[in-house]
Amino acid sequence: MPHSEWSSVGSYPDRVAAAVVLGLLAANDVPGRISSDETIPGLTTFVSVDVPTELLPRARSIMQSARVPDNELTYLATHELPQGPTED
């Protein structure tokens, strides 16, 4: 089913975090797409996940119930632990 109007469900620091969100939405039967202002690979300041406008309330509900911080999204996507203070 083609969707004519899309709306942003959120903005993210990078494509990896956006891809994790896209996967979460897809697992809940909400189609989505990633959009960004990337004109040169690796140079982007804006990454968002868009969903069909008619599914925006459902997508927001899914995102609200997930409440996953950006650093956890990055960990889930890359399996790299976030950098933080170390104990001596």
C-alpha positions in Angstrom: 0.0 0.0 0.0 1.7 3.2 -1.1 1.7 6.1 1.4 1.4 9.6 0.1 2.2 11.6 3.2 5.0 10.9 5.7 5.7 12.5 9.1 8.8 12.4 11.3 8.5 10.3 14.5 11.9 11.5 15.7 15.4 12.8 15.0 18.6 10.9 15.8 22.3 11.6 16.1 23.2 9.1 13.3 21.9 6.5 10.8 22.7 3.7 13.2 20.4 4.9 15.9 17.7 5.7 13.3 18.0 2.2 11.9 17.4 0.7 15.3 14.2 2.8 15.7 13.2 1.8 12.2 13.6 -1.9 13.2 11.5 -1.4 16.4 8.7 0.2 14.3 8.9 -2.6 11.7 8.7 -5.2 14.4 5.4 -3.6 15.4 4.1 -3.5 11.8 4.7 0.2 11.3 6.5 0.9 8.0 9.0 3.6 8.0 11.9 5.2 6.2 15.1 7.1 7.1 15.6 10.6 5.8 18.6 12.9 6.2 20.4 15.9 4.8 23.4 13.8 3.8 24.7 15.1 0.5 28.3 13.8 1.0 28.7 10.4 2.7 29.5 10.8 6.3 28.6 14.5 6.5 25.1 14.7 7.9 23.5 16.9 10.6 19.9 15.6 10.4 18.7 12.0 10.5 15.0 11.3 11.1 12.6 8.3 10.9 9.5 9.0 9.0 6.3 7.0 9.1 3.0 7.3 7.1 1.1 10.2 8.7 -1.9 8.1 9.4 0.3 5.8 11.5 2.0 8.6 13.4 0.0 8.2 16.6 0.7 4.5 16.7 4.4 5.1 16.0 4.6 7.7 18.8 2.9 5.2 21.2 5.5 2.5 20.3 8.4 5.0 20.8 6.9 6.2 24.1 6.6 2.7 25.5 10.1 1.8 24.4 11.9 4.9 25.9 15.3 3.8 24.7 18.1 6.4 25.1 20.3 7.3 22.2 23.4 5.6 23.7 21.4 2.4 24.2 20.2 2.5 20.6 23.8 2.9 19.4 24.8 -0.1 21.6 22.0 -2.3 20.3 23.1 -1.4 16.7 26.9 -1.6 17.1 27.4 -3.7 20.3 30.0 -1.1 21.4 29.7 -0.1 25.1 29.3 3.7 25.6 32.4 5.5 26.8 32.1 6.8 30.4 34.2 7.4 33.5 36.4 4.6 34.6 36.9 3.5 38.2 40.5 3.1 39.5 
